[in-house]
């Protein structure tokens, strides 16, 4: 028998879930949304979406452009983001090493964490070049075709790896590995070398390098990566970036208390 308290809480939980789903639909690529857009994307009624947006707007989580009638994320989200990022220990410890990486290689450096089937960038130091690879704090990329994603996946439990390999692996470029056996073999090699280089796997013309960051228990908790265009990273620069990223990962891990 369902209690009255449980029955009463179900609509509230549903509303909270839908409100969070709405917030999750705003991205850098699509920063503004109409009520009808959100309703179609989420499979919800326009009245439900409108009501939830009004509630979110009251607390500053979204704001409405009076001219376009589109909604965008509000400044309250920026406050939450600052709280999260500033309290990530790996970010604090990694920043000086990321700055040094960018100084020595002139390429963009990142810290990435694993979340579900995505890798999420939580820290970034941009490179000085005017043409930059599309990346930013909060961006989500697939695990199976990015250097940081594969580094993080390689150190997951066997069951976690099998779950991903059994899912649909999207082919983004001609170099994207979608064969589960080939990908599993590559993950074993990455785990052994504690390093991954990805070329044209997620975006054509892009090369990235990544290595694992460990905490004081020795557990891999994040990945550090360098990303740049193939037109610029060639020849000896590939070896330089590879060595620099491996060294940075070890230095960051040591700053977090890891002793090999």
QUIDA-V551092 format. One record per residue. N is the residue number from 0. RES is the residue in three letters. PHI is phi in degrees with one decimal (* if undefined). OMEGA is omega in radians with two decimals (* if undefined). Layout:
n:N res:RES phi:PHI omega:OMEGA
n:N res:RES phi:PHI omega:OMEGA
This chain:
n:0 res:UNK phi:* omega:-3.13
n:1 res:UNK phi:-82.9 omega:-3.12
n:2 res:UNK phi:-71.8 omega:3.11
n:3 res:UNK phi:-62.9 omega:-3.12
n:4 res:UNK phi:-64.7 omega:3.12
n:5 res:UNK phi:-65.1 omega:-3.13
n:6 res:UNK phi:-62.8 omega:-3.11
n:7 res:UNK phi:-70.5 omega:-3.08
n:8 res:UNK phi:-81.3 omega:-3.08
n:9 res:UNK phi:-61.0 omega:3.10
n:10 res:UNK phi:-60.5 omega:3.14
n:11 res:UNK phi:-64.6 omega:3.13
n:12 res:UNK phi:-63.4 omega:3.11
n:13 res:UNK phi:-64.0 omega:3.13
n:14 res:UNK phi:-66.3 omega:3.12
n:15 res:UNK phi:-62.9 omega:3.14
n:16 res:UNK phi:-61.4 omega:-3.13
n:17 res:UNK phi:-67.6 omega:3.10
n:18 res:UNK phi:-64.6 omega:3.11
n:19 res:UNK phi:-67.8 omega:3.09
n:20 res:UNK phi:-63.6 omega:3.10
n:21 res:UNK phi:-62.8 omega:-3.14
n:22 res:UNK phi:-60.4 omega:-3.11
n:23 res:UNK phi:-71.2 omega:-3.13
n:24 res:UNK phi:-83.9 omega:3.12
n:25 res:UNK phi:-83.5 omega:3.14
n:26 res:UNK phi:-134.4 omega:3.08
n:27 res:UNK phi:-63.9 omega:3.13
n:28 res:UNK phi:-70.6 omega:3.13
n:29 res:UNK phi:-129.7 omega:-3.05
n:30 res:UNK phi:-76.8 omega:-3.12
n:31 res:UNK phi:-123.9 omega:-3.11
n:32 res:UNK phi:-139.7 omega:2.98
n:33 res:UNK phi:-89.2 omega:3.10
n:34 res:UNK phi:-58.7 omega:-3.12
n:35 res:UNK phi:-64.1 omega:3.11
n:36 res:UNK phi:-62.6 omega:-3.12
n:37 res:UNK phi:-65.0 omega:3.14
n:38 res:UNK phi:-61.5 omega:3.14
n:39 res:UNK phi:-68.4 omega:-3.10
n:40 res:UNK phi:-65.5 omega:-3.06
n:41 res:UNK phi:-98.5 omega:-3.13
n:42 res:UNK phi:69.6 omega:-3.13
n:43 res:UNK phi:-115.9 omega:3.07
n:44 res:UNK phi:-72.4 omega:-3.13
n:45 res:UNK phi:-61.5 omega:-3.13
n:46 res:UNK phi:-65.9 omega:3.13
n:47 res:UNK phi:-65.9 omega:-3.14
n:48 res:UNK phi:-64.2 omega:-3.14
n:49 res:UNK phi:-61.8 omega:-3.13
n:50 res:UNK phi:-65.5 omega:-3.13
n:51 res:UNK phi:-67.1 omega:3.11
n:52 res:UNK phi:-65.0 omega:3.11
n:53 res:UNK phi:-62.7 omega:3.12
n:54 res:UNK phi:-66.0 omega:3.13
n:55 res:UNK phi:-64.9 omega:3.14
n:56 res:UNK phi:-67.3 omega:3.14
n:57 res:UNK phi:-59.8 omega:-3.12
n:58 res:UNK phi:-97.5 omega:3.04
n:59 res:UNK phi:84.5 omega:-3.13
n:60 res:UNK phi:-80.2 omega:3.02
n:61 res:UNK phi:-137.7 omega:3.05
n:62 res:UNK phi:-142.2 omega:-3.05
n:63 res:UNK phi:-110.0 omega:3.07
n:64 res:UNK phi:-80.9 omega:-3.07
n:65 res:UNK phi:-64.0 omega:-3.12
n:66 res:UNK phi:-84.0 omega:-3.10
n:67 res:UNK phi:-84.2 omega:-3.09
n:68 res:UNK phi:65.0 omega:3.11
n:69 res:UNK phi:-97.2 omega:3.11
n:70 res:UNK phi:-103.3 omega:3.02
n:71 res:UNK phi:-138.5 omega:3.12
n:72 res:UNK phi:-65.2 omega:-3.13
n:73 res:UNK phi:-93.7 omega:-3.08
n:74 res:UNK phi:-67.6 omega:3.13
n:75 res:UNK phi:-61.9 omega:3.11
n:76 res:UNK phi:-64.9 omega:3.13
n:77 res:UNK phi:-61.6 omega:3.10
n:78 res:UNK phi:-63.5 omega:3.13
n:79 res:UNK phi:-63.2 omega:3.14
n:80 res:UNK phi:-61.2 omega:-3.13
n:81 res:UNK phi:-63.4 omega:3.14
n:82 res:UNK phi:-64.4 omega:-3.12
n:83 res:UNK phi:-64.6 omega:-3.06
n:84 res:UNK phi:-63.4 omega:-3.09
n:85 res:UNK phi:-68.2 omega:-3.11
n:86 res:UNK phi:-101.0 omega:3.05
n:87 res:UNK phi:-83.3 omega:-3.10
n:88 res:UNK phi:-59.5 omega:-3.11
n:89 res:UNK phi:-62.0 omega:3.09
n:90 res:UNK phi:-63.8 omega:-3.10
n:91 res:UNK phi:-59.8 omega:-3.09
n:92 res:UNK phi:-73.6 omega:-3.02
n:93 res:UNK phi:-82.7 omega:-2.99
n:94 res:UNK phi:-51.9 omega:-3.13
n:95 res:UNK phi:-62.6 omega:3.14
n:96 res:UNK phi:-74.5 omega:3.08
n:97 res:UNK phi:-65.1 omega:3.12
n:98 res:UNK phi:-60.1 omega:3.13
n:99 res:UNK phi:-67.8 omega:3.10
n:100 res:UNK phi:-59.4 omega:-3.13
n:101 res:UNK phi:-64.3 omega:3.13
n:102 res:UNK phi:-63.0 omega:-3.06
n:103 res:UNK phi:-83.4 omega:-3.06
n:104 res:UNK phi:-114.0 omega:-3.07
n:105 res:UNK phi:62.3 omega:3.09
n:106 res:UNK phi:-121.1 omega:-3.10
n:107 res:UNK phi:-71.2 omega:-3.13
n:108 res:UNK phi:-119.6 omega:-3.07
n:109 res:UNK phi:-138.7 omega:2.90
n:110 res:UNK phi:-116.4 omega:-3.09
n:111 res:UNK phi:-129.3 omega:3.08
n:112 res:UNK phi:-120.7 omega:3.12
n:113 res:UNK phi:-95.4 omega:3.06
n:114 res:UNK phi:-142.0 omega:-3.07
n:115 res:UNK phi:55.6 omega:-3.13
n:116 res:UNK phi:-101.2 omega:3.14
n:117 res:UNK phi:-127.5 omega:2.95
n:118 res:UNK phi:-106.2 omega:-3.05
n:119 res:UNK phi:-118.1 omega:3.10
n:120 res:UNK phi:-80.3 omega:-3.12
n:121 res:UNK phi:-113.0 omega:3.09
n:122 res:UNK phi:-153.8 omega:-3.12
n:123 res:UNK phi:-152.3 omega:2.96
n:124 res:UNK phi:-120.2 omega:-3.07
n:125 res:UNK phi:-75.7 omega:3.11
n:126 res:UNK phi:-88.0 omega:-3.07
n:127 res:UNK phi:-79.3 omega:-3.09
n:128 res:UNK phi:-73.1 omega:-3.12
n:129 res:UNK phi:-66.6 omega:3.12
n:130 res:UNK phi:-97.3 omega:-3.06
n:131 res:UNK phi:-118.9 omega:3.05
n:132 res:UNK phi:-74.1 omega:-3.13
n:133 res:UNK phi:-66.4 omega:3.10
n:134 res:UNK phi:-157.7 omega:-3.13
n:135 res:UNK phi:-164.9 omega:3.11
n:136 res:UNK phi:-63.3 omega:-3.11
n:137 res:UNK phi:101.1 omega:3.14
n:138 res:UNK phi:-66.7 omega:3.12
n:139 res:UNK phi:-111.6 omega:3.08
n:140 res:UNK phi:-125.6 omega:3.14
n:141 res:UNK phi:-66.8 omega:-3.10
n:142 res:UNK phi:-74.8 omega:-2.88
n:143 res:UNK phi:-76.0 omega:-3.09
n:144 res:UNK phi:-134.4 omega:3.04
n:145 res:UNK phi:-124.9 omega:-3.09
n:146 res:UNK phi:-62.9 omega:-3.14
n:147 res:UNK phi:-67.7 omega:3.12
n:148 res:UNK phi:-62.8 omega:-3.11
n:149 res:UNK phi:-70.4 omega:3.07
n:150 res:UNK phi:-62.3 omega:-3.13
n:151 res:UNK phi:-67.1 omega:3.14
n:152 res:UNK phi:-66.5 omega:-3.09
n:153 res:UNK phi:-59.2 omega:-3.09
n:154 res:UNK phi:-102.3 omega:3.08
n:155 res:UNK phi:-82.6 omega:3.10
n:156 res:UNK phi:-66.2 omega:-3.08
n:157 res:UNK phi:-56.0 omega:-3.13
n:158 res:UNK phi:-64.4 omega:-3.14
n:159 res:UNK phi:-65.5 omega:3.13
n:160 res:UNK phi:-66.2 omega:-3.14
n:161 res:UNK phi:-62.6 omega:3.13
n:162 res:UNK phi:-59.2 omega:-3.14
n:163 res:UNK phi:-68.3 omega:-3.12
n:164 res:UNK phi:-64.5 omega:3.13
n:165 res:UNK phi:-84.2 omega:3.12
n:166 res:UNK phi:-87.4 omega:3.13
n:167 res:UNK phi:-76.0 omega:3.13
n:168 res:UNK phi:-94.6 omega:-3.07
n:169 res:UNK phi:-73.2 omega:3.11
n:170 res:UNK phi:-96.3 omega:-3.08
n:171 res:UNK phi:-88.1 omega:3.10
n:172 res:UNK phi:-139.4 omega:3.12
n:173 res:UNK phi:-67.7 omega:-3.14
n:174 res:UNK phi:-93.7 omega:-3.13
n:175 res:UNK phi:-65.2 omega:3.11
n:176 res:UNK phi:-84.3 omega:3.13
n:177 res:UNK phi:-117.4 omega:3.08
n:178 res:UNK phi:-80.0 omega:-3.08
n:179 res:UNK phi:-56.6 omega:-3.11
n:180 res:UNK phi:-68.3 omega:3.12
n:181 res:UNK phi:-63.1 omega:-3.13
n:182 res:UNK phi:-67.0 omega:3.12
n:183 res:UNK phi:-62.1 omega:3.12
n:184 res:UNK phi:-63.1 omega:3.12
n:185 res:UNK phi:-66.6 omega:3.12
n:186 res:UNK phi:-62.2 omega:3.11
n:187 res:UNK phi:-65.1 omega:3.12
n:188 res:UNK phi:-68.0 omega:3.12
n:189 res:UNK phi:-63.0 omega:3.14
n:190 res:UNK phi:-63.9 omega:-3.13
n:191 res:UNK phi:-69.3 omega:-3.09
n:192 res:UNK phi:-87.8 omega:-3.06
n:193 res:UNK phi:55.5 omega:-3.11
n:194 res:UNK phi:-165.9 omega:3.07
n:195 res:UNK phi:-143.4 omega:3.01
n:196 res:UNK phi:-120.3 omega:-3.11
n:197 res:UNK phi:-119.4 omega:-3.10
n:198 res:UNK phi:-125.0 omega:3.09
n:199 res:UNK phi:56.3 omega:-3.08
n:200 res:UNK phi:-92.1 omega:3.13
n:201 res:UNK phi:-108.5 omega:3.09
n:202 res:UNK phi:-132.4 omega:3.10
n:203 res:UNK phi:-64.4 omega:3.10
n:204 res:UNK phi:83.3 omega:-3.09
n:205 res:UNK phi:-121.7 omega:3.06
n:206 res:UNK phi:-123.3 omega:3.12
n:207 res:UNK phi:-139.3 omega:-3.12
n:208 res:UNK phi:-129.1 omega:-3.12
n:209 res:UNK phi:-148.7 omega:3.10
n:210 res:UNK phi:-145.9 omega:-3.06
n:211 res:UNK phi:-78.8 omega:3.04
n:212 res:UNK phi:-108.8 omega:-3.12
n:213 res:UNK phi:-111.1 omega:3.03
n:214 res:UNK phi:-89.6 omega:-3.05
n:215 res:UNK phi:-68.4 omega:3.06
n:216 res:UNK phi:-84.8 omega:-3.09
n:217 res:UNK phi:91.3 omega:-3.13
n:218 res:UNK phi:-82.5 omega:3.09
n:219 res:UNK phi:-73.8 omega:-3.07
n:220 res:UNK phi:-115.1 omega:-3.09
n:221 res:UNK phi:-161.4 omega:3.08
n:222 res:UNK phi:-134.5 omega:3.05
n:223 res:UNK phi:-109.3 omega:-3.07
n:224 res:UNK phi:-141.5 omega:3.00
n:225 res:UNK phi:-118.8 omega:-3.11
n:226 res:UNK phi:-133.5 omega:3.12
n:227 res:UNK phi:-164.5 omega:-3.13
n:228 res:UNK phi:-80.0 omega:3.10
n:229 res:UNK phi:-62.9 omega:-3.14
n:230 res:UNK phi:-65.2 omega:-3.11
n:231 res:UNK phi:-107.0 omega:-3.11
n:232 res:UNK phi:-97.9 omega:-3.13
n:233 res:UNK phi:-136.7 omega:3.04
n:234 res:UNK phi:53.8 omega:-3.07
n:235 res:UNK phi:-66.4 omega:3.13
n:236 res:UNK phi:-63.9 omega:3.11
n:237 res:UNK phi:-65.2 omega:3.12
n:238 res:UNK phi:-64.9 omega:3.13
n:239 res:UNK phi:-62.3 omega:-3.13
n:240 res:UNK phi:-63.3 omega:3.13
n:241 res:UNK phi:-61.5 omega:-3.12
n:242 res:UNK phi:-66.0 omega:-3.11
n:243 res:UNK phi:-65.6 omega:-3.09
n:244 res:UNK phi:-70.8 omega:3.10
n:245 res:UNK phi:-65.3 omega:3.13
n:246 res:UNK phi:-64.9 omega:-3.14
n:247 res:UNK phi:-63.9 omega:3.14
n:248 res:UNK phi:-61.8 omega:3.12
n:249 res:UNK phi:-66.5 omega:-3.13
n:250 res:UNK phi:-66.6 omega:3.12
n:251 res:UNK phi:-65.2 omega:3.12
n:252 res:UNK phi:-60.9 omega:3.12
n:253 res:UNK phi:-64.4 omega:3.11
n:254 res:UNK phi:-67.9 omega:3.09
n:255 res:UNK phi:-88.8 omega:3.08
n:256 res:UNK phi:102.4 omega:-3.12
n:257 res:UNK phi:-79.8 omega:3.07
n:258 res:UNK phi:-122.9 omega:-3.09
n:259 res:UNK phi:-64.2 omega:*
